[in-house]
Amino acid sequence: MPELTRVVIVNDGKVTEYWANSWELSEQDDGRTLKLFGSGDGVLARKDRDVALARDLNSVSFEKIITAAMSESDKDFQTVSWLSKTTGLSEDIVRFTLEKSSLVRRPVIDAAQYDDWWRLASLGMTRKERRIWWQSLIFGRTLRGRR
């Protein structure tokens, strides 16, 4: 069963979820026992599901939820993991939404060092970014363009 990536078991109202990259089905005891053997941890399957879910559902609503959480924070930049914990959305949905959004931007400086950091675009540049931007104009240093 290579296309099956998620198994959900509901027993007495309790839901248990298992993920794997693929599942192998085994029947025993004349069909009274069913065993599922999963291979892989299902991380890619979860990510694919979350991205597809973000596409299928209204991405604008995810964007509103994320930007509202960002505007309530007093920090300059928020990380994907912080936004995930704050909003209750998975990190994959948060990352996908941020990458598609025009309301947020990545750091202008040290972008590689702060890969999962985001800032509301409406807030403009931080003091440090402004200082480095002015230095680049005065001294001719190159600076990665603003998004």
C-alpha positions as CSV (number, residue, x, y, z in Angstrom):
1,M,0.0,0.0,0.0
2,P,2.5,2.6,-1.1
3,E,0.0,5.5,-1.5
4,L,-1.2,5.1,2.1
5,T,0.8,7.3,4.5
6,R,-1.4,7.8,7.5
7,V,-3.3,5.3,9.6
8,V,-5.9,6.6,12.1
9,I,-7.2,4.2,14.8
10,V,-10.3,5.2,16.8
11,N,-11.0,3.1,19.8
12,D,-13.6,4.2,22.5
13,G,-13.5,7.7,21.2
14,K,-9.7,7.9,21.5
15,V,-7.9,8.8,18.3
16,T,-4.4,7.5,17.6
17,E,-2.5,8.6,14.4
18,Y,0.4,6.8,12.8
19,W,2.5,8.0,9.9
20,A,4.9,6.2,7.6
21,N,6.2,6.5,4.1
22,S,4.4,3.3,3.1
23,W,2.5,0.5,4.8
24,E,2.5,-3.3,4.3
25,L,-0.7,-5.2,5.2
26,S,-0.6,-8.6,6.8
27,E,-3.7,-10.7,7.6
28,Q,-3.5,-13.4,10.3
29,D,-5.8,-15.8,12.3
30,D,-8.1,-16.4,9.4
31,G,-8.7,-12.7,8.9
32,R,-9.3,-11.9,12.6
33,T,-5.9,-10.1,13.0
34,L,-4.7,-7.3,10.7
35,K,-1.2,-6.1,11.0
36,L,0.2,-3.0,9.4
37,F,3.9,-2.7,9.0
38,G,5.1,0.9,8.3
39,S,8.4,1.8,6.7
40,G,9.9,5.3,7.2
41,D,8.8,8.0,9.6
42,G,6.4,9.7,7.3
43,V,8.0,13.2,7.6
44,L,7.8,13.8,3.9
45,A,4.2,12.5,3.7
46,R,3.2,14.9,6.5
47,K,4.9,17.8,4.8
48,D,3.2,17.0,1.5
49,R,-0.2,16.6,3.2
50,D,0.3,20.0,5.0
51,V,1.3,21.8,1.9
52,A,-1.6,20.3,-0.1
53,L,-4.0,21.2,2.8
54,A,-2.7,24.8,2.7
55,R,-3.3,24.9,-1.0
56,D,-6.8,23.3,-0.8
57,L,-8.0,25.5,2.1
58,N,-8.1,29.2,2.0
59,S,-4.4,30.3,2.2
60,V,-5.6,33.8,2.9
61,S,-7.1,32.7,6.2
62,F,-3.8,31.1,7.2
63,E,-2.0,34.3,6.2
64,K,-4.4,36.4,8.4
65,I,-3.9,34.1,11.4
66,I,-0.1,34.2,11.0
67,T,0.2,37.9,10.5
68,A,-2.2,38.6,13.4
69,A,0.1,36.5,15.7
70,M,3.1,38.4,14.3
71,S,1.6,41.8,14.9
72,E,0.7,40.9,18.5
73,S,4.4,40.0,19.3
74,D,6.8,42.7,20.5
75,K,9.8,41.0,18.7
76,D,11.3,42.2,15.5
77,F,11.4,38.8,13.9
78,Q,9.5,35.6,14.6
79,T,10.6,32.0,13.8
80,V,8.5,29.4,12.1
81,S,8.5,27.2,15.2
82,W,7.3,30.1,17.4
83,L,4.5,30.9,14.9
84,S,3.6,27.2,14.7
85,K,3.2,27.0,18.5
86,T,1.4,30.3,18.7
87,T,-1.1,29.7,15.9
88,G,-1.5,25.9,16.3
89,L,-0.7,25.3,12.6
90,S,1.9,22.9,11.6
91,E,5.4,24.2,10.7
92,D,5.0,23.1,7.1
93,I,1.8,25.1,6.7
94,V,3.3,28.1,8.4
95,R,6.4,28.0,6.2
96,F,4.4,27.4,3.0
97,T,2.1,30.4,3.8
98,L,5.0,32.7,4.7
99,E,6.8,31.9,1.5
100,K,3.7,32.7,-0.6
101,S,2.8,35.8,1.4
102,S,3.6,39.4,0.3
103,L,2.8,40.7,3.8
104,V,6.0,39.3,5.4
105,R,9.7,39.3,4.5
106,R,13.0,37.6,5.5
107,P,15.8,39.5,7.2
108,V,17.7,41.8,4.9
109,I,21.1,41.0,6.6
110,D,22.4,37.6,7.6
111,A,19.5,35.8,5.8
112,A,21.4,32.5,5.6
113,Q,22.0,32.6,9.4
114,Y,18.3,33.3,10.1
115,D,16.7,30.9,7.6
116,D,13.4,30.5,9.5
117,W,13.0,34.1,10.7
118,W,10.3,36.4,9.3
119,R,9.1,39.9,9.9
120,L,6.0,41.8,8.8
121,A,6.8,43.8,5.7
122,S,4.7,46.7,6.9
123,L,7.1,47.3,9.8
124,G,9.9,48.3,7.4
125,M,13.6,47.7,8.2
126,T,15.0,47.3,11.7
127,R,17.5,49.8,13.1
128,K,20.4,47.4,12.4
129,E,19.2,46.8,8.8
130,R,18.8,50.6,8.3
131,R,22.3,51.3,9.6
132,I,23.8,48.6,7.3
133,W,21.7,49.9,4.4
134,W,23.1,53.5,4.9
135,Q,26.6,52.1,5.2
136,S,26.2,50.3,2.0
137,L,25.1,53.6,0.3
138,I,27.9,55.6,1.8
139,F,30.8,53.1,1.5
140,G,29.5,51.1,-1.5
141,R,29.1,47.8,0.3
142,T,26.7,45.4,-1.3
143,L,23.5,44.5,0.6
144,R,21.0,41.9,-0.4
145,G,18.0,43.7,-1.8
146,R,14.9,44.1,0.3
147,R,11.9,41.9,-0.5
